Amino acid sequence: MKMGNYFANKTKRIERFDAYSNSSSMDTNNLTTTTSANSYSNTKSKKSNSQSKSSTGLKNNLNIDLSNMSVVLKPTVKHTASVIFLHGLGDTGHGWSSVFAEFKRPHIKYIFPTAPIRPVTLNGGFEMNAWFDILGLRPDATQDEDGIQKSSQLLLNLVDEEMKNGIPSDRIFIGGFSQGGATALYTAMTSTHRFAGIIALSTWLPLHHRFPAHLKQCENKFSTPIIQCHGDIDPMVPLQWSDMTVKLLKTIGFTDVNFKTYRGMSHSSSPEELDDVREFINKIAPN
């Protein structure tokens, strides 16, 4: 199934550090929404108290149970694989669930958690759904190590839940867009699990200077399939960051890294990219 028809009638999801609004619709077939989390709309004209009193109750709470804060696309036949995909800055789990709903496979469970609400330094301290703080856009900018590690643990908690439900880690894909993808890449490097595959869209490996020293080993880890996708005119996360990430992954020893770039794509997605993601998942977990 090609994604062109889908994108002909949908607005591309674009993550921006200065302003974000999510107006996506959702496919409710076989969909379980276990949270009332609101999408965030940031206007620089005010820093409203309503943000800090959000009905999601997620503000700055990194000890939450994301299994109760996720949009889930349920399998319609025997459940044999799972995809856990993390959204970008300012989005919620709803943002990408409607995209994956267009090409979901009946035997796969798709999980889209929503990040806690926190102030984002680069956005002037405005509060929004974020996996970690962003302090700057330069390669040498200080990184939110504590936030990255805590969000990685939240992702691992979801992985553990799937494993308790009988899905082994090598049948679980993890991935995400932008800082969601960064969280997934970091988790793949620091976890003792061997995952089915890593989906890294418009993203980078955070705390890259810690690798390979902090890489955690497991059986067949270096054969983990990784798809890294990036637009060639991304103004937020430069293509160079993806290129450097891929080179580092290969240097560390990963042997199945597929790097794809898309002409004319900004900090967003495209039908071509989503076709590649669909094919990546279907090749590894066809049934």
Residue frames as qw, qx, qy, qz and C-alpha x, y, z in Angstrom:
[[0.000, 0.887, 0.462, 0.000, 0.00, 0.00, 0.00],
 [0.421, 0.332, -0.011, 0.844, 1.41, 3.36, -1.00],
 [0.239, -0.563, -0.496, 0.616, 1.09, 6.35, 1.30],
 [0.135, 0.107, 0.294, 0.940, 0.57, 8.95, -1.42],
 [0.303, -0.567, -0.576, -0.505, -3.21, 8.89, -1.14],
 [0.529, -0.619, -0.481, 0.326, -2.97, 9.27, 2.61],
 [0.380, -0.371, -0.054, 0.845, -0.70, 12.31, 2.44],
 [0.083, 0.379, 0.485, 0.784, -2.78, 13.88, -0.31],
 [0.396, -0.690, -0.402, -0.454, -5.42, 14.61, 2.33],
 [0.691, -0.620, -0.254, 0.270, -3.31, 15.04, 5.42],
 [0.038, 0.945, -0.272, 0.178, -1.03, 17.73, 6.74],
 [0.727, 0.250, -0.514, 0.380, 2.54, 16.51, 7.19],
 [0.652, -0.729, -0.165, 0.123, 3.59, 16.31, 10.80],
 [0.480, 0.594, -0.251, 0.594, 6.33, 18.83, 11.42],
 [0.639, -0.598, -0.307, 0.374, 8.11, 19.23, 14.72],
 [0.291, 0.712, -0.073, 0.635, 9.25, 22.80, 15.39],
 [0.493, -0.212, -0.528, 0.658, 11.00, 24.24, 18.40],
 [0.004, -0.029, 0.112, -0.993, 9.40, 27.67, 18.10],
 [0.587, 0.087, 0.170, -0.786, 5.78, 26.68, 17.57],
 [0.086, 0.003, -0.978, -0.189, 3.83, 23.47, 17.29],
 [0.624, 0.082, 0.301, -0.717, 0.20, 22.54, 16.82],
 [0.096, -0.030, 0.978, 0.185, -1.23, 19.11, 16.11],
 [0.580, 0.222, 0.097, -0.778, -4.46, 18.94, 14.15],
 [0.199, 0.165, -0.920, -0.296, -4.25, 15.30, 13.08],
 [0.798, -0.119, -0.019, -0.591, -7.32, 13.11, 12.85],
 [0.290, -0.339, 0.884, -0.140, -7.40, 9.48, 13.94],
 [0.622, 0.011, -0.677, -0.394, -8.48, 6.14, 12.55],
 [0.514, -0.383, 0.497, -0.584, -10.49, 4.65, 15.39],
 [0.921, 0.074, -0.302, -0.235, -10.74, 1.11, 14.01],
 [0.897, -0.116, -0.324, 0.278, -9.17, -1.33, 16.48],
 [0.262, 0.544, -0.303, 0.737, -7.85, 1.64, 18.44],
 [0.590, -0.635, -0.461, 0.193, -7.58, 1.83, 22.21],
 [0.150, 0.668, -0.198, 0.702, -6.90, 5.25, 23.71],
 [0.661, -0.439, -0.545, 0.270, -5.88, 4.85, 27.34],
 [0.343, -0.334, -0.230, 0.847, -5.23, 8.52, 28.02],
 [0.181, 0.891, 0.416, -0.004, -6.97, 11.84, 27.67],
 [0.486, -0.388, 0.145, 0.769, -3.67, 13.58, 27.03],
 [0.345, 0.888, 0.201, -0.228, -4.13, 16.86, 25.19],
 [0.679, 0.376, 0.128, 0.617, -1.97, 17.94, 22.30],
 [0.368, -0.615, -0.126, 0.685, 0.06, 21.04, 22.95],
 [0.402, 0.757, 0.272, 0.437, -0.29, 24.30, 21.09],
 [0.531, -0.421, -0.141, 0.721, 2.45, 26.78, 21.93],
 [0.227, 0.869, 0.221, 0.381, 1.89, 30.49, 21.44],
 [0.549, 0.085, -0.288, 0.780, 4.70, 32.82, 22.37],
 [0.159, -0.622, -0.104, -0.759, 2.25, 35.51, 23.42],
 [0.593, -0.577, 0.234, -0.510, 1.65, 33.87, 26.78],
 [0.325, 0.206, -0.894, 0.231, 2.86, 31.24, 29.18],
 [0.607, -0.413, -0.168, -0.658, -0.53, 30.24, 30.55],
 [0.387, -0.345, 0.721, -0.460, -1.22, 28.63, 33.87],
 [0.891, 0.142, 0.100, -0.419, -3.46, 26.17, 32.09],
 [0.663, 0.476, -0.577, 0.037, -0.35, 24.47, 30.73],
 [0.095, 0.376, -0.792, 0.472, 0.96, 23.79, 34.21],
 [0.520, 0.014, 0.619, -0.588, -2.48, 22.50, 35.27],
 [0.445, 0.214, -0.675, -0.548, -2.93, 20.27, 32.24],
 [0.842, -0.136, 0.137, -0.503, -5.65, 17.66, 32.56],
 [0.795, 0.286, -0.534, 0.027, -3.13, 15.00, 31.61],
 [0.716, -0.672, 0.169, -0.087, -1.50, 15.27, 35.01],
 [0.919, 0.195, -0.050, 0.340, 1.86, 14.50, 33.43],
 [0.145, 0.925, -0.215, 0.278, 3.80, 17.62, 34.27],
 [0.057, 0.701, -0.646, 0.298, 7.37, 16.78, 35.22],
 [0.794, -0.276, 0.454, -0.294, 6.30, 13.31, 36.35],
 [0.426, 0.530, -0.702, -0.212, 8.89, 10.90, 34.99],
 [0.172, -0.150, 0.942, -0.248, 7.76, 8.00, 37.19],
 [0.686, 0.215, 0.110, -0.686, 4.51, 7.52, 35.30],
 [0.581, 0.066, 0.806, 0.089, 3.26, 4.28, 33.81],
 [0.209, 0.375, -0.427, -0.796, 3.32, 4.92, 30.07],
 [0.010, -0.181, -0.955, -0.234, 1.27, 1.78, 29.45],
 [0.042, 0.689, 0.666, -0.281, -1.65, 3.82, 30.76],
 [0.055, 0.775, -0.026, -0.629, -0.61, 6.83, 28.71],
 [0.193, -0.235, 0.746, 0.592, -0.50, 5.32, 25.24],
 [0.705, 0.383, -0.064, -0.593, -2.55, 5.09, 22.10],
 [0.417, -0.210, 0.877, 0.109, -2.68, 1.45, 21.04],
 [0.658, 0.310, -0.386, -0.567, -3.57, -0.09, 17.68],
 [0.705, -0.222, 0.633, -0.230, -4.63, -3.61, 18.59],
 [0.038, 0.207, -0.890, -0.404, -3.82, -6.68, 16.52],
 [0.719, 0.093, -0.011, -0.688, -6.84, -8.34, 14.92],
 [0.906, 0.086, -0.410, -0.058, -5.32, -11.83, 14.74],
 [0.848, -0.399, -0.160, 0.312, -2.83, -13.63, 17.00],
 [0.072, -0.973, 0.216, -0.023, -0.41, -11.07, 18.42],
 [0.936, 0.024, 0.016, 0.351, 3.15, -11.97, 17.37],
 [0.530, 0.171, -0.030, 0.830, 5.06, -8.66, 17.24],
 [0.166, -0.878, -0.358, 0.272, 4.94, -5.12, 18.62],
 [0.419, 0.482, 0.055, 0.768, 6.00, -1.65, 17.51],
 [0.340, -0.777, -0.331, 0.414, 6.63, 1.07, 20.11],
 [0.432, 0.483, 0.213, 0.731, 7.00, 4.46, 18.44],
 [0.316, -0.611, -0.335, 0.644, 7.79, 7.73, 20.25],
 [0.283, 0.885, 0.320, 0.184, 6.57, 11.08, 18.94],
 [0.476, 0.342, -0.102, 0.804, 8.56, 14.29, 18.57],
 [0.165, -0.155, -0.398, 0.889, 8.61, 17.46, 20.63],
 [0.306, 0.142, 0.114, -0.934, 5.18, 18.89, 21.46],
 [0.573, -0.026, -0.616, -0.540, 3.21, 16.03, 19.95],
 [0.659, -0.249, 0.545, -0.453, 1.31, 13.19, 21.68],
 [0.410, -0.068, 0.902, 0.120, 0.83, 9.53, 20.95],
 [0.564, 0.623, 0.463, -0.281, -2.12, 10.44, 18.77],
 [0.186, 0.777, -0.306, -0.518, 0.10, 12.25, 16.26],
 [0.137, 0.436, -0.823, -0.338, 1.73, 9.20, 14.71],
 [0.449, 0.113, 0.857, -0.227, -0.93, 6.59, 15.51],
 [0.614, 0.620, 0.266, -0.409, -3.12, 7.79, 12.65],
 [0.320, 0.681, -0.572, -0.326, -0.17, 7.49, 10.26],
 [0.079, -0.266, 0.961, -0.002, 0.68, 3.91, 11.22],
 [0.580, 0.279, 0.618, -0.452, -3.03, 3.01, 11.16],
 [0.599, 0.613, -0.177, -0.484, -2.90, 3.39, 7.39],
 [0.622, 0.450, -0.633, -0.099, -0.45, 0.50, 6.95],
 [0.485, -0.429, 0.664, -0.375, -0.77, -1.53, 10.15],
 [0.442, 0.155, -0.863, -0.190, -0.43, -5.30, 9.98],
 [0.724, -0.419, -0.264, -0.480, -3.09, -7.49, 11.64],
 [0.862, -0.218, -0.399, 0.226, -0.62, -9.50, 13.79],
 [0.452, 0.187, -0.302, 0.818, 1.26, -6.46, 15.12],
 [0.314, -0.829, -0.418, 0.196, 0.39, -4.33, 18.15],
 [0.375, 0.511, -0.009, 0.773, 1.36, -0.67, 17.73],
 [0.466, -0.698, -0.409, 0.358, 1.97, 1.44, 20.84],
 [0.288, 0.610, 0.055, 0.736, 2.28, 5.25, 20.81],
 [0.467, -0.553, -0.480, 0.496, 3.11, 6.65, 24.26],
 [0.059, 0.914, 0.127, 0.380, 2.79, 10.31, 25.18],
 [0.518, 0.211, -0.416, 0.717, 5.77, 12.08, 26.74],
 [0.335, -0.649, -0.486, 0.480, 5.50, 13.88, 30.08],
 [0.148, 0.921, 0.158, 0.323, 4.97, 17.65, 30.05],
 [0.655, -0.436, -0.069, 0.613, 8.08, 19.62, 30.92],
 [0.098, 0.925, -0.089, -0.355, 9.62, 23.04, 30.30],
 [0.821, 0.315, 0.205, 0.429, 11.81, 23.15, 27.20],
 [0.407, -0.601, 0.054, 0.686, 14.77, 25.49, 27.56],
 [0.293, 0.023, 0.526, 0.798, 15.16, 26.15, 23.84],
 [0.086, -0.619, -0.615, -0.482, 11.51, 27.22, 23.73],
 [0.092, -0.526, 0.166, -0.829, 11.97, 29.83, 26.42],
 [0.107, -0.074, 0.802, -0.583, 10.83, 27.49, 29.18],
 [0.678, 0.009, -0.128, -0.724, 7.40, 26.85, 27.67],
 [0.498, -0.150, 0.821, -0.234, 5.91, 23.58, 28.80],
 [0.720, 0.333, -0.332, -0.510, 5.08, 20.85, 26.32],
 [0.976, -0.080, 0.199, -0.033, 5.22, 17.11, 25.85],
 [0.355, 0.762, -0.538, 0.061, 8.93, 16.29, 25.63],
 [0.941, -0.084, -0.301, 0.133, 11.03, 13.22, 26.22],
 [0.652, -0.340, -0.153, 0.660, 13.88, 15.38, 27.46],
 [0.019, -0.903, -0.057, 0.425, 14.92, 19.02, 27.62],
 [0.689, 0.481, 0.187, 0.508, 16.62, 20.64, 24.64],
 [0.409, -0.735, -0.059, 0.538, 19.26, 23.15, 25.64],
 [0.065, 0.708, -0.364, -0.602, 20.64, 24.05, 22.20],
 [0.851, 0.483, 0.124, -0.165, 20.89, 23.01, 18.57],
 [0.269, 0.761, -0.589, -0.028, 24.66, 23.00, 18.23],
 [0.844, 0.095, -0.526, 0.043, 26.47, 19.64, 18.22],
 [0.436, 0.167, -0.612, 0.638, 28.43, 20.75, 21.29],
 [0.436, -0.521, 0.015, -0.734, 25.36, 21.97, 23.22],
 [0.219, -0.209, 0.815, -0.494, 24.82, 20.62, 26.73],
 [0.521, -0.152, -0.718, -0.436, 22.50, 17.60, 26.71],
 [0.632, -0.399, 0.242, -0.619, 19.83, 16.64, 29.22],
 [0.313, 0.262, -0.912, 0.048, 21.47, 13.40, 30.27],
 [0.239, 0.060, 0.791, -0.560, 19.10, 12.81, 33.18],
 [0.621, 0.359, 0.155, -0.679, 16.01, 13.36, 31.03],
 [0.565, 0.407, -0.629, -0.344, 17.31, 11.10, 28.25],
 [0.169, 0.170, -0.948, 0.211, 18.04, 8.28, 30.68],
 [0.369, 0.171, 0.653, -0.639, 14.68, 8.57, 32.43],
 [0.675, 0.404, -0.067, -0.614, 12.74, 8.55, 29.17],
 [0.433, 0.358, -0.812, -0.156, 14.80, 5.57, 28.03],
 [0.072, -0.017, 0.915, -0.397, 13.69, 3.75, 31.15],
 [0.561, 0.311, 0.325, -0.695, 10.05, 4.65, 30.43],
 [0.639, 0.423, -0.466, -0.442, 10.48, 3.06, 27.00],
 [0.264, 0.249, -0.926, 0.108, 12.07, -0.03, 28.51],
 [0.372, 0.082, 0.693, -0.612, 9.12, -0.33, 30.88],
 [0.711, 0.383, -0.015, -0.589, 6.85, -0.61, 27.84],
 [0.504, 0.412, -0.744, -0.148, 9.17, -3.21, 26.34],
 [0.049, -0.148, 0.907, -0.391, 9.02, -5.19, 29.59],
 [0.590, 0.213, 0.414, -0.660, 5.21, -5.12, 29.49],
 [0.724, 0.424, -0.341, -0.424, 5.20, -6.57, 25.99],
 [0.339, 0.355, -0.866, 0.099, 7.65, -9.27, 27.05],
 [0.308, -0.023, 0.770, -0.559, 5.43, -10.17, 30.00],
 [0.706, 0.354, 0.191, -0.583, 2.61, -10.57, 27.47],
 [0.852, 0.080, 0.508, 0.097, 4.65, -13.18, 25.61],
 [0.603, 0.788, -0.021, 0.124, 6.38, -11.08, 22.91],
 [0.781, -0.273, 0.048, 0.560, 10.17, -11.58, 22.99],
 [0.128, -0.778, 0.096, 0.607, 12.38, -8.54, 22.54],
 [0.221, -0.229, 0.674, 0.666, 13.51, -9.71, 19.09],
 [0.102, 0.538, 0.757, 0.356, 9.88, -9.32, 17.99],
 [0.130, -0.872, -0.346, 0.320, 9.60, -5.77, 19.38],
 [0.446, 0.511, 0.138, 0.722, 10.47, -2.75, 17.24],
 [0.264, -0.762, -0.282, 0.519, 11.34, 0.51, 18.96],
 [0.416, 0.309, 0.317, 0.794, 11.61, 3.84, 17.22],
 [0.058, -0.808, -0.401, 0.429, 10.48, 7.40, 16.95],
 [0.392, 0.767, 0.208, 0.463, 10.62, 10.78, 15.29],
 [0.092, 0.792, -0.235, 0.555, 13.21, 13.41, 16.22],
 [0.171, -0.523, 0.661, -0.510, 13.74, 13.38, 19.99],
 [0.890, -0.093, 0.255, -0.366, 11.49, 10.30, 20.18],
 [0.885, 0.392, -0.230, 0.101, 13.85, 8.57, 17.77],
 [0.194, 0.655, -0.569, 0.459, 16.82, 9.83, 19.79],
 [0.608, -0.396, 0.500, -0.473, 15.35, 8.18, 22.89],
 [0.973, 0.131, 0.089, -0.168, 14.85, 4.94, 20.97],
 [0.675, 0.567, -0.399, 0.253, 18.42, 4.91, 19.60],
 [0.094, -0.605, 0.610, -0.502, 19.88, 5.59, 23.04],
 [0.797, -0.220, 0.380, -0.414, 17.73, 2.81, 24.49],
 [0.939, 0.318, -0.131, -0.033, 18.87, 0.36, 21.82],
 [0.455, 0.609, -0.523, 0.386, 22.51, 1.11, 22.68],
 [0.126, -0.463, 0.630, -0.611, 22.14, 0.89, 26.46],
 [0.842, -0.145, 0.188, -0.485, 19.70, -2.00, 26.78],
 [0.297, -0.326, 0.895, 0.072, 20.62, -5.66, 27.12],
 [0.703, 0.411, 0.519, -0.260, 17.73, -6.55, 24.78],
 [0.193, -0.100, 0.684, 0.696, 18.15, -7.44, 21.13],
 [0.457, 0.478, 0.309, -0.683, 15.24, -5.74, 19.36],
 [0.687, 0.463, 0.549, 0.107, 13.46, -6.72, 16.13],
 [0.472, 0.481, 0.252, 0.694, 14.50, -3.42, 14.62],
 [0.221, -0.556, -0.234, 0.767, 15.10, 0.28, 15.27],
 [0.300, 0.728, 0.473, 0.395, 13.13, 2.95, 13.38],
 [0.371, -0.516, -0.106, 0.765, 14.97, 6.30, 13.54],
 [0.324, 0.728, 0.464, 0.388, 13.25, 9.17, 11.71],
 [0.115, 0.830, -0.011, 0.546, 14.80, 12.66, 11.47],
 [0.700, -0.710, 0.035, -0.067, 16.90, 11.97, 14.51],
 [0.338, 0.671, -0.580, 0.316, 20.33, 11.41, 16.05],
 [0.769, -0.245, -0.530, 0.260, 22.07, 9.37, 18.75],
 [0.257, -0.894, 0.115, -0.347, 22.17, 11.53, 21.90],
 [0.593, -0.679, 0.432, -0.009, 25.13, 11.40, 24.30],
 [0.871, 0.457, -0.178, 0.022, 27.10, 9.98, 21.38],
 [0.181, 0.726, -0.589, 0.306, 30.40, 10.70, 23.14],
 [0.624, -0.404, 0.566, -0.355, 29.57, 7.91, 25.61],
 [0.943, 0.187, 0.261, -0.090, 29.74, 5.21, 22.94],
 [0.747, -0.101, -0.607, -0.253, 31.02, 2.61, 22.47],
 [0.121, 0.283, -0.754, 0.580, 32.16, 2.70, 26.13],
 [0.437, 0.006, 0.537, -0.722, 28.56, 2.63, 27.47],
 [0.656, 0.127, -0.522, -0.531, 27.24, 0.14, 24.93],
 [0.620, -0.225, 0.661, -0.358, 25.57, -2.84, 26.62],
 [0.218, 0.277, -0.858, -0.373, 26.05, -6.17, 24.95],
 [0.753, 0.068, 0.504, -0.418, 23.61, -8.97, 24.26],
 [0.552, 0.022, 0.775, 0.307, 23.50, -11.93, 21.90],
 [0.394, 0.472, 0.621, 0.486, 23.28, -10.91, 18.22],
 [0.046, -0.801, -0.274, 0.531, 23.01, -7.22, 19.14],
 [0.131, -0.503, 0.398, 0.756, 25.19, -6.02, 16.28],
 [0.103, 0.184, 0.828, 0.519, 22.90, -7.68, 13.73],
 [0.159, 0.633, 0.581, -0.486, 19.90, -5.59, 14.89],
 [0.333, 0.524, 0.497, 0.606, 18.31, -4.01, 11.78],
 [0.123, -0.620, -0.245, 0.736, 18.29, -0.22, 11.92],
 [0.351, 0.630, 0.464, 0.514, 16.57, 2.13, 9.48],
 [0.245, -0.545, -0.143, 0.789, 17.71, 5.76, 9.70],
 [0.318, 0.654, 0.542, 0.421, 15.68, 8.21, 7.60],
 [0.234, -0.603, -0.139, 0.750, 16.21, 11.94, 7.11],
 [0.432, 0.853, 0.288, 0.048, 15.16, 14.80, 4.85],
 [0.674, 0.158, 0.063, 0.719, 17.91, 16.65, 3.00],
 [0.068, 0.554, 0.032, 0.829, 16.58, 20.12, 3.91],
 [0.577, -0.624, -0.515, 0.111, 15.82, 19.56, 7.60],
 [0.122, 0.729, -0.180, 0.649, 16.35, 22.93, 9.35],
 [0.645, -0.658, 0.139, -0.363, 15.88, 21.56, 12.89],
 [0.781, -0.372, 0.482, 0.139, 17.92, 18.38, 13.01],
 [0.285, 0.707, -0.495, -0.417, 20.58, 18.66, 10.28],
 [0.933, 0.270, -0.201, -0.126, 21.06, 15.75, 7.92],
 [0.360, 0.593, -0.641, 0.326, 24.68, 15.71, 9.06],
 [0.470, -0.404, 0.600, -0.506, 23.56, 14.50, 12.50],
 [0.940, 0.110, 0.180, -0.269, 21.96, 11.41, 10.95],
 [0.725, 0.566, -0.374, 0.118, 25.03, 10.83, 8.81],
 [0.035, 0.592, -0.675, 0.439, 27.30, 11.04, 11.86],
 [0.722, -0.227, 0.465, -0.460, 24.99, 8.70, 13.78],
 [0.946, 0.292, -0.039, -0.137, 25.08, 6.09, 11.01],
 [0.524, 0.610, -0.527, 0.273, 28.86, 6.27, 10.79],
 [0.262, -0.502, 0.658, -0.496, 29.16, 5.84, 14.56],
 [0.876, -0.049, 0.294, -0.379, 26.76, 2.87, 14.58],
 [0.882, 0.417, -0.216, 0.030, 28.81, 1.16, 11.87],
 [0.251, 0.641, -0.604, 0.402, 32.06, 1.96, 13.66],
 [0.567, -0.391, 0.539, -0.484, 30.67, 0.43, 16.86],
 [0.163, -0.178, 0.965, 0.106, 29.94, -2.73, 14.90],
 [0.606, 0.412, 0.494, -0.468, 26.31, -2.69, 13.77],
 [0.295, -0.134, 0.780, 0.535, 26.14, -4.52, 10.45],
 [0.134, 0.522, 0.781, 0.315, 22.55, -3.91, 9.27],
 [0.030, -0.618, -0.242, 0.748, 22.18, -0.12, 9.16],
 [0.356, 0.529, 0.604, 0.478, 20.07, 1.24, 6.30],
 [0.121, -0.513, -0.133, 0.839, 20.45, 5.01, 5.80],
 [0.294, 0.583, 0.639, 0.407, 17.86, 6.68, 3.59],
 [0.067, -0.382, -0.097, 0.916, 17.60, 10.37, 2.65],
 [0.305, 0.671, 0.672, 0.069, 14.69, 12.14, 0.96],
 [0.278, 0.159, 0.230, 0.919, 15.07, 15.00, -1.44],
 [0.198, -0.437, -0.242, -0.843, 13.08, 18.10, -0.52],
 [0.623, -0.564, -0.539, -0.065, 11.89, 16.74, 2.85],
 [0.085, -0.691, 0.317, -0.644, 12.12, 19.10, 5.83],
 [0.070, -0.176, 0.836, -0.515, 11.68, 18.16, 9.52],
 [0.723, 0.113, 0.129, -0.669, 8.67, 16.04, 8.69],
 [0.582, -0.016, 0.809, 0.084, 7.74, 12.84, 6.92],
 [0.392, 0.409, -0.435, -0.700, 6.81, 11.83, 3.39],
 [0.921, 0.146, 0.036, -0.358, 4.99, 9.03, 1.52],
 [0.689, 0.482, -0.529, 0.111, 8.33, 7.64, 0.35],
 [0.014, -0.455, 0.733, -0.506, 9.73, 7.50, 3.87],
 [0.671, -0.120, 0.466, -0.565, 6.63, 5.79, 5.24],
 [0.897, 0.309, -0.234, -0.211, 6.73, 3.24, 2.43],
 [0.461, 0.485, -0.680, 0.300, 10.29, 2.45, 3.51],
 [0.315, -0.321, 0.660, -0.602, 9.23, 2.11, 7.16],
 [0.859, 0.071, 0.150, -0.485, 6.34, -0.17, 6.19],
 [0.825, 0.391, -0.406, -0.025, 8.64, -2.37, 4.10],
 [0.145, 0.509, -0.719, 0.451, 11.25, -2.45, 6.90],
 [0.549, -0.198, 0.574, -0.575, 8.68, -3.76, 9.40],
 [0.893, 0.218, 0.035, -0.392, 7.05, -6.20, 6.98],
 [0.630, 0.501, -0.590, 0.062, 10.37, -7.73, 5.92],
 [0.054, 0.377, -0.788, 0.484, 11.38, -8.47, 9.51],
 [0.310, 0.126, 0.795, -0.507, 7.97, -9.47, 10.89],
 [0.311, 0.002, -0.605, -0.733, 5.85, -10.65, 7.94],
 [0.680, -0.363, -0.504, -0.390, 3.69, -12.78, 10.21]]
